[in-house]
Amino acid sequence: MNCQRIERLLSKQLDRRLTRGEAQAVAEHLEDCPACRRLWEEFTSVRARLPKPGASLRVSDVDHRAIGQWLAEREATAQIRRPGFLALAPLTPALRAPLGAAIAASLVVLLAWWIHGRGGQPSAVRIAQNPPHGQTTTAPPPVRHLPLNPADGRIVRGESVLPSGTIRPLRLPRQPHRRSRSEGNEEHRALTPRPGRQTRVDGNLARVNADRMRAARQGVLLPANDWETLERQVRLTMPVRDDFVQVPFPRLASTSDRQIAAAVESYKREAAIVDSRLSREVGLHEKGIALSDLCDELRSDTGINVAAGQSVADEKVTIFCEKHSLRDVMRQLSRPFGYAWLRNGKPGEYRYELVQDLRSQLLEEELRNRDRKEALLALDREMERFRPYLGLSPDEALAKAKTASPAEKPLLEKLSGYGWGPIQMYFRLSPRDLAALRSGQGLSFAQEPRPDRPAEQVLPLELVRGVLQSGRDIRVRDDRSRGGRLIPGPITNEKFSDGLPMVAVPEVRVRVRLGIGHSELGQFTFDGGSAFVIENAGTSRGREWAVGMSPTVLNPENARANARWAGDPAMRARVAVRPRPSCRPSPVDSAVPAEAKEPRMTSADVLEALHRASGLPIVSDYYTRLVPASAVSVQNMPLIDALNRLADAMRLHWSKEGNWLQFRSVSYYDDRLKEVPNRLLTRWADSRRQHGSLTLEDLIEVSELTDVQLNSDTIAEGVRECFGLEEWDLVRSGNLLPHLRYLASLTPAQLQMTTSDAGLPFTRLSLQQQQQLIAHLGSHLHSLEELPGAVVRVEYNQPGGFRWAIPQAADPGRGFFGLSPVRERTREAALVAARRIDPKVDVAQIAPTQLELAVVYVVVDPKSGKAMELGTRSTAQGGRVNW
Amino acid sequence: MVTLRGWVTVGEDERGQAAESTLLRAGRAGDCEALEQLLAPHKRPLVALCYGILGHPDDAEDAAQETFLRALRALPRFRGDATFRTWLFRIALHVCLNWKRNHHPTELLDETRARPPRDADSPEAIVLRQLEVTEALNALRPAHRAVLLLKEWEGWSVAEIGAALRWNEKQVENALYRARRALVDRWRREENQGGER
């Protein structure tokens, strides 16, 4: 048997699929053939060398999502098919008899309806009786009909028409569909958060806050559309006198005509009530305050029980007014933002709760989707601006840029450098590649694609020279004569300054990568770069080349939207607006001293100045966004022009209601998701004041914010400047975030241990925590045997101290990350402490600390006993990673 | 004891098939909790398999979700000829292989690394080795990769894999051989390159 045949049999042998004769032949062959023996050993090692299945994988709730989607599909199918109620639930024998009777009764009623309905008799709506509370039967309740007068649509009871008073005739759709209890539950699961995440409030409010219509439907098994129609029409015909308040629509426990009429009457009585206590006057001067705090303030000022519901409690508003009635203020806090006040309780002791209902939340979701599409289109338009210059080489673009107009210059400059390759490739992408790019996937094109990268595509040959030319600030050093090799490097480095340009080195291979980023909600960026590789050494350059934002966000066009106010004499008054900044530039993020920077304003600063200048009451939502002072200052300008200009600069829409000026962010639907609640920011700012910097516990808490919140650059800027949280960027650094989120699973005592020199031993973790660590380490862990001696260590350094920076050459045993056993407030103290450990420590080894965090997992190879360090040591700008 | 909504109780020794069939019965009736209990044990291995075949964590999650959804839709037709897990994995296999056919594979370009010298026990070397295994797996044909992972991770027999893919056993054996051979050849190449550096 030859080796080629044996090789295939070796694979079969691994799967124990050889006959006895074949196995014998293989064994004999292996004895004589070292090559096949080696292959056999390698085949047997394949399983061991494969990564462990899914250990490092992040596995989200894919099962829950699938179940939710399936249930939604089932419900949709059920609605389309409108099956009889018999199909809705399996029947137990005990239910069959009453159900049979119910079916018989229903058939009789249906027959009657058929005869009367077809004969021009009053049309009917089917209302099902709710089963008694707590009864779990799934059998359908008996069905009866509530007749409507076909002439005017009013509910008819016997011979008489209901005393509907001012109520407009009800025109309810006739739908023979009914909902089972289980269907209601499915809808609940599909539309509301999973249980346990919302705070429970008492009886009625809980039902109302969760979903007012759903709660109502639980009372009567009317089809959804019927209920909505009923409620809408009653609300239209009988508006609440306190028009910013919603009185919960009555829920009916029974379906008799009398009770429906009584419920409508009850609503009318409630709606007609004006709460005289709301005329109490309040004055407010609040910048970016959380609605929950504002409601607390109103409650303590007026003694009236007002509160912000869970859905809006953390939303921030700016409000300036002098002596306005509480009714007026409450109206301004709800209507401009699509919120509603719910009223509950007895007359004279009414409680008010501000909420955002599901419909309004779904509207925001729609707006976000629309905005996303507009931003993608805007990005495409931005890219199209490069098209006229695609015929230029990088050198030609550079030459043309010198004499170009201000509009052309930035485009040509991008094309003259590292942008040339990615931009050229963008215009050569197939529709499929473009779709992939827009869905967030990266694309890679190489002069010589590597076989181990199946996703890599071939870079068109005609682009290779241009890409090489675009890397004009890279030179290639030729060390081959000294036994070295060709190495590319930046011309600014003196080692490379006399090197060869890349176009002169045929060994250089180029790659181009493209991507569309969406890290900041509401904005897409086209980024990409070029890499230059010689054998295994390479260098790359990349950045973003175009940004797309929805035009409605970029340019709110307030002048056009508010042209109707131009004739208002009050709007012609001339004003000067000079806002005072409430935030200070951060010293962290640039070489320019903070004092030399142009101050930047929040919308609250600007609106405060506007209120001072105009004397008008103002209400606005508040989202963290800083604008340069020069863009939001006006001198001696008609009020309407000032409003248009300032609102455009702050990306707000403005409007006027009575004498109130109302403002709202044009991208509030995105901003809401990015904003960080005040209650967290103030707590962290207090902690920072107390400890001099954020503590490790604070950093971990920050890391538990959503990715949308942490990815936002505008929020990061505001958090640094307005709350002084300089450590924010450290947390959102990609190197550290997963490790900080892992540390959140430790108890405070365990966390304390991680910062000690000995670290937190694996054996001190609970079983669940050990599992979490294993999952976190994932494929970085070779075997579970590496864990018994493992420790978790954290070193968190803040500026202003000194540490013993042990050179790795001096002590290879210190490990990959060089964690230091000595950190002190002064250089001298650090030196003394270090010399206690090693008397030979030189003062040069004592280095000032900077803001950095190391999270290190020391695992021990069971065979060699050698410790290995995994993890990262990073500043906000980057760092050392072994992960 | 496994208790479902207070009305189904399954003894400790009856776990497995009995519990699964109980959950299946309840799940078919739309019992959300039962469905969660039915799917949860298979979530991680399923995502792992999808990741092994597709090579991208987000794609793997999407494929796993699609698998669960298809399984739920087909639940009334599940006859119990194979175990639920086997059936689930068969669906996953088809989802992933179709996915591969219909989606152009893409990956982020990670900038060229100047590879450090190989000290076999250094953390860098360990990281690199892991990276190389992953890259080697990704370089296999998707169907070969799927066959290998089902064999090595899930311990499926050649016959089971054949049934899932509608291949004959010869084809499965051939795919296993090619996958192993490709991995070994690649590792040999890398070792040679490592020696030359």
Contacts between the chains, C-beta under 8 A, distances in Angstrom:
chain1	res1	chain2	res2	distance
A	7	B	177	7.3
A	7	B	181	7.0
A	8	B	173	7.7
A	8	B	174	7.9
A	8	B	177	5.2
A	11	B	173	6.9
A	11	B	176	5.5
A	11	B	177	3.8
A	11	B	180	5.5
A	11	B	181	7.6
A	12	B	173	5.8
A	12	B	177	7.7
A	14	B	176	7.9
A	14	B	180	7.6
A	15	B	151	7.0
A	15	B	157	7.9
A	15	B	158	5.9
A	15	B	173	7.3
A	15	B	176	6.7
A	17	B	158	6.4
A	17	B	173	6.8
A	39	B	184	6.7
A	42	B	184	4.5
A	42	B	187	7.3
A	42	B	188	7.8
A	43	B	180	5.4
A	43	B	184	6.7
A	46	B	148	7.9
A	46	B	152	7.1
A	46	B	180	5.4
A	46	B	183	5.8
A	46	B	184	7.2
A	47	B	152	4.8
A	49	B	133	5.6
A	49	B	183	7.8
A	49	B	187	7.6
A	50	B	133	6.6
A	50	B	137	7.3
A	50	B	149	7.8
A	50	B	152	5.7
A	50	B	153	7.4
A	51	B	130	6.6
A	51	B	133	5.9
A	51	B	134	6.3
A	51	B	137	7.8
A	53	B	45	6.2
A	53	B	48	3.9
A	53	B	49	7.1
A	53	B	52	7.0
A	53	B	149	7.6
A	53	B	153	4.5
A	54	B	44	5.2
A	54	B	45	6.5
A	54	B	47	6.0
A	54	B	48	2.6
A	54	B	49	8.0
A	54	B	51	6.5
A	57	B	44	7.2
A	57	B	47	5.7
A	57	B	48	5.9
A	57	B	51	5.8
A	57	B	57	6.2
A	57	B	60	7.2
A	58	B	57	6.4
A	59	B	43	5.9
A	59	B	44	5.3
A	59	B	47	4.9
A	59	B	61	7.3
A	60	B	61	6.2
A	62	B	43	6.4
A	62	B	47	6.7
A	62	B	61	5.5
A	62	B	64	4.7
A	62	B	65	4.2
A	62	B	68	6.3
A	63	B	35	8.0
A	63	B	36	6.6
A	63	B	39	4.0
A	63	B	40	6.0
A	63	B	43	5.1
A	63	B	68	5.5
A	64	B	36	7.0
A	65	B	65	5.4
A	66	B	39	7.3
A	66	B	65	5.0
A	66	B	66	7.9
A	66	B	67	8.0
A	66	B	68	3.4
A	66	B	69	4.4
A	66	B	72	6.2
A	67	B	32	6.2
A	67	B	35	5.0
A	67	B	36	6.6
A	67	B	39	7.2
A	67	B	68	7.4
A	67	B	72	6.8
A	69	B	65	7.9
A	69	B	69	5.6
A	70	B	69	5.8
A	70	B	72	4.0
A	70	B	73	6.6
A	71	B	30	7.0
A	71	B	32	7.1
A	73	B	73	7.5
A	74	B	30	6.8
A	89	B	29	7.7
A	90	B	29	5.9
A	182	B	30	6.2
A	185	B	32	7.9
A	186	B	30	7.3
A	189	B	32	6.5
A	432	B	104	5.6
A	433	B	104	7.1
A	436	B	103	7.8
A	436	B	104	6.2
A	436	B	106	5.4
A	441	B	106	4.3
A	442	B	106	6.3
A	442	B	107	6.9
A	442	B	108	4.1
A	442	B	109	6.4
A	443	B	106	5.8
A	444	B	106	7.6
A	444	B	107	6.9
A	444	B	108	7.3
A	444	B	109	3.8
A	451	B	139	6.5
A	452	B	135	4.8
A	452	B	136	7.0
A	452	B	138	7.1
A	452	B	139	4.5
A	452	B	186	7.4
A	453	B	107	6.8
A	453	B	135	7.7
A	453	B	138	7.9
A	453	B	139	8.0
A	454	B	105	5.7
A	454	B	138	6.8
A	454	B	139	6.5
A	455	B	104	7.9
A	455	B	105	4.5
A	455	B	106	4.8
A	455	B	107	4.2
A	456	B	107	7.8
A	456	B	109	7.5
A	511	B	109	6.2
A	511	B	112	7.7
A	513	B	108	7.3
A	513	B	109	3.6
A	515	B	108	7.3
A	529	B	111	8.0
A	531	B	109	7.1
A	531	B	111	5.7
A	531	B	112	5.7
A	533	B	112	4.7
A	536	B	112	7.2
A	536	B	113	7.6
A	536	B	114	6.2
A	536	B	115	5.4
A	536	B	197	7.6
A	537	B	112	7.4
A	537	B	114	4.9
A	538	B	111	7.0
A	538	B	112	3.2
A	538	B	113	7.9
A	538	B	114	7.2
A	539	B	112	7.8
A	540	B	111	4.3
A	540	B	112	6.8
A	779	B	130	5.6
A	779	B	134	7.8
A	780	B	127	7.4
A	780	B	130	7.1
A	782	B	126	6.9
A	816	B	123	5.3
A	861	B	121	6.5
A	864	B	121	6.1
A	866	B	121	5.6
A	868	B	121	7.3
A	868	B	123	5.0
A	868	B	126	6.6
A	869	B	123	5.9
A	870	B	123	6.6
A	882	B	123	4.7
A	882	B	124	6.8
A	882	B	127	6.0
A	883	B	127	7.6
